[in-house]
Amino acid sequence: LYRRFTRSEQQMDLTEPLTKLARSVVGSEENPYRKARKLYDWVCDNVKYNFVWRWRDATFAFGCASEEVRQRRIGDCVIQSVFYAALCRSVGVPARVLNGPIFPPGMKNDHVWAEVYFPKYGWAPVDVTYSEVAGMVPGLSDAERRRIRDFFFCRLDRYRFSTERNGLA
């Protein structure tokens, strides 16, 4: 499991610049949970959500999605999650990407998020996109925004259903 989910893949290229970035974020931290959390907060603070899916641009202009986000600092839920998983993998935290439908009240949509693996605990969900989108909701206090961010690290809402654990996973 560790080897499988800490290696480069087509859209998660663990390049030297990406690894250097991840190491600068986690610093001397050795605990996998705290590494994953530091990377989560960094992505939430530094990667802007883009409603327009740019997968083709990422694949052809940069060669892979993780490089797209590293260089542009923008992406939809797919490439943000791929980028987060690549950062985790580059510092030895097993990570994968999942997708499935979400059913919040009054709507249905498809969505992508990441999972990280912690020994003795298993796979934990991480949704960098929902954390940021909640920040776009008008009228929320900073404390409310922080609670939403905290919620989507290692927890999910009850409105989603995972349908894919292969492919990007």
CORBELRA-V757845 format. One line per field, one symbol per residue. psi: psi as a letter, one per 20 degrees, with the letter a starting at -180 (. if undefined). burial: # if it has 24 or more other ideal C-beta (glycine too) atoms within 12 Angstrom, else .. Layout:
psi=???
burial=???
This chain:
psi=ggggjjrqrgjmomrghggggghhgicjphphghghgghghgghhiopppippkggggghhihrhhhghghhkqrahghghggggggghikjopqrprrrqqlqpjrprqqprrqqppqihbppqpnhghgghhiipqiqrhgggghgghgjojqqrjjrppipjbdi.
burial=....##.##.#####..##.##..##.....##.##########.#####...##..#...#.########..###########################.#........########....#############.........#..##..###.#...#.#.....##
